[in-house]
Amino acid sequence: MVLWPFIILKYSALKEDEVFLNHERIHLRQQIELLILPFYIWYGTEYLVRLLQYRKRKEAYRNISFEREAYQNEKDLDYLKKRSFWKFLLYIQ
């Protein structure tokens, strides 16, 4: 979980998981782009919309635009070096 500027880990072993950390760093970038507070408002609102759309919490969560971007690019450890500004907008459906 990311709460600007911290990545909060459930297990200390996650400190070694580069894919996990990259996923969370993508969220940090998204938060910076939206000036932190609007990120959380957008994230929560989009989650509620997706929950109405999909009727399942996990499916709703996975289809939030921020999560789509992070999951799709978490294995590309150079992603943040080449990522364009507000790239998450491409993941809204």
C-alpha positions, -999 to +999 in steps of 0.1 A: +000+000+000+012+035-008+004+065+014+025+094+000+054+094+005+056+059+021+053+024+008+037+004+036+046-033+036+026-061+052+057-084+052+093-073+055+103-098+028+085-075+003+114-051+005+133-076-018+104-080-043+114-056-072+082-062-091+060-054-061+081-023-053+079-011-089+041-015-088+040+007-057+064+032-072+040+036-101+013+045-076+037+071-060+041+087-094+004+087-100-001+104-066+025+131-074+008+138-108-025+143-091-011+163-062-018+136-037-053+143-023-071+143-057-055+108-063-072+093-033-106+110-042-103+097-078-092+063-067-121+059-042-147+072-066-135+050-094-135+020-071-171+026-063-180+030-099-162-002-108-179-020-079-213-010-093-200-021-128-185-055-118-203-064-086-172-080-072-146-063-050-115-079-065-126-073-100-135-037-092-101-031-077-082-047-106-101-025-131-093+009-115-073+028-140-044+033-116-043-004-109-045-014-145-015+007-153+005-006-123-003-042-129+003-040-166+038-024-162+050-037-128+074-062-144+091-035-166+116-022-141+124+007-165+088+017-169+090+049-148+120+061-167+100+063-199+065+068-186+047+099-199+028+123-177-007+111-167-003+078-185-030+062-163-056+081-184-049+055-212-062+028-189-097+042-183-124+022-201 
